[in-house]
């Protein structure tokens, strides 16, 4: 049986003055000894320099494999080439290829004339011009812009055929959606490992933001937890972590390839979850 990979995501600071905090988060996550740590990327590449600096620290100072997110919605081919050269210079060999969200200041003309229309176009470019290990995103409950789940699976298969070697899912709270999605992906000929993206909900306000960003549905079990504990921050924190632990252990019992924890830069949450996993 293959080892289940356990990994985490962090995001770089918005301000240079906050770098010390980001390094601390990375160091505490490294203490868990994850299989890799991914580093997010600002809309339109707005924080690409920060992404590279944090990923380099993880890769070269903490000696944990780093994965840099790479979005293309606001980038030219020259932009991507320059970033890939920086990845190479910093010994970063894994990227998560994403289209990314449209920057707020991007005009309709710029958006409609962008050089990379989809993440699959970025995969083509990376495969042709780099030796990077290319990962991709996938969506157990359908990408909000997709026509159907079937169309999503077709795009996923296309990315695999173009060179994506592993996938990380959008966050989800109901494992049944993941299992149905995984089965359909297998029938579509998708053989690349699929890592389940898990976001612990540790405050009542967090769920609304998560849904608005991801489109994920909330099962009754989680709704009941929020109704029962949402007004008590400590109780909600503990109940949210417990829900995430139970979700992860169920995934482990059902043969998941990997679990990718969206930490929201809270290493203590990640530590509690990993400590309680049945591995």
Secondary structure, DSSP 8 states (H G I E B T S, - for coil): ----EEEEEE---SSGGGHHHHHHHHHHHHTTT-SEEEE---GGGTTHHHHHHHHHIIIIIS---EEEEEE-TT--HHHHHHHHHHHHHTT--EEEEE-----TT--HHHHHT-S--SHHHHHHHHHHH---EEEEEE-TT--TT-S-HHHHHHHHHHHHHHT--EEEE---S-HHHHHHHHHHHHHTT--SEEEEEE----SHHHHHHHHHHH-----HHHHHHHHHHTT-HHHHHHHHHHHHHHHHHHHHHTT-SEEEEE-TT-HHHHHHHHHTS--
